[in-house]
Amino acid sequence: MKREGLILINKPKGITSHDVVDVIRKKFSIRKVGHAGTLDPQATGLLPILVGRYTKLFPQFVNFDKEYIGIMKLGEVTTTGDSEGEMISRSPWEHLGEDEIRDAFSKFHGEIEQIPPMVSALRVNGKRLYKLARRGIEVERKPRKINIYQLEIQRIDRPFIEFYVKCSKGTYIRKLAEDIGAELKCGAHVVSITRTAIGPFRLADAVGLEECGDAHLTAYTFK
């Protein structure tokens, strides 16, 4: 049986996007497998997997906008920008009201500049930043222009804030949370990130990694 197509996977927490690719390779007994859009190990949600000749479609995924639901925690800055890192600093957040929080969020709409975090898969001088970070090495990263099309607060339960964001390629949600925390002058880090959409694809249509099979391989033609 010739296996090829697109599978939408709901990536669980604690594994890399490449781990998902390895599982699919074994399940379908095929080497030609790739993912379209890296998710951090601590992030969950939509991960498109391309199988067989569909791996040639990867460039068409690059420019898709992405959507996420995140939860950030005020008052704590960590080495990684998430709850897995070591604590760098703690600052009071109790004085912040909802109006101040919403005002800070409003400053991150539209085209903004963002410095990629050290714990990212971006290459600098041919080396992955996260690999350098593991060795305690920090290198200079140039700011990059990104677009935040929508940024909406879903729930405020201080020190936690749940938010929705629709953004352009190259946006780092953990860095967005850190920058909002800096704007509030108390710091922040993300405690969870779930990708809910990539372009026309939705998390609601994804399948769990353990459940996926031949029936979930679908054809897709880009217009």
C-alpha positions, 0 to 999 in steps of 0.5 A: 500500500502506497502511503502518502498524504497529510495528517493533522496531529494533536501533539501532546506535551513533553515530546518534540515535533521530530519525535512525532515524525519518528512515531509516524515513520514507524507506524506507516513504515515509511521514511519520507515524513516531515512536519510543517511547523515546529512546536516546542516540547512543552507546547501542544496542539496542531502539528501538520505531518506530511507523508510521502510525496506530500513532503514537497508541499512544505514550502507552501506551509511556511507563510501560513498564519498561526493561531494559539491559546496561551496562559501566562503567569505574571511576576516571574521571569524564567531562563526559558520563558516558560515554566520549565526554566529556572527562576531568574526574578520575581516581582510584585503583580498584585497592584495591577488592575484589569485596565492596566493589563488590557492596556499593555496587551493593546500595545502588541497589535499590528507589526512589531519587532521581536527578538527570538528567544535563545530556546528556539530552533532558529539557526545563528551562524549555522547553529540552533539557538536552543543547543547553544542555550543548553550549553549556557551560551547566549548569542546576539539575536537581531530583532525581526518584524512580525505581525500580531493580527489579533490578540485577545484576553480570554480570562484574567485570574491574576497572576494568570492570564489566558489569551488568544493570538493570531500571528504571522510566521516567525512569532514566538508566543513565549517571547510575546508573553515575556514582552507583555510582562516587561511592559507591565514591569513585573515580568511574565512567562508562559505556563501553556501554549496550544496551537489551534490553527495553521492557515486553513487547518484546525486543531478540531480536525486533528487526531491524537498521535496514538490513534492515527492510522491510514484512515487519517491520511488525507489528500490536500491540494493547495489553491 
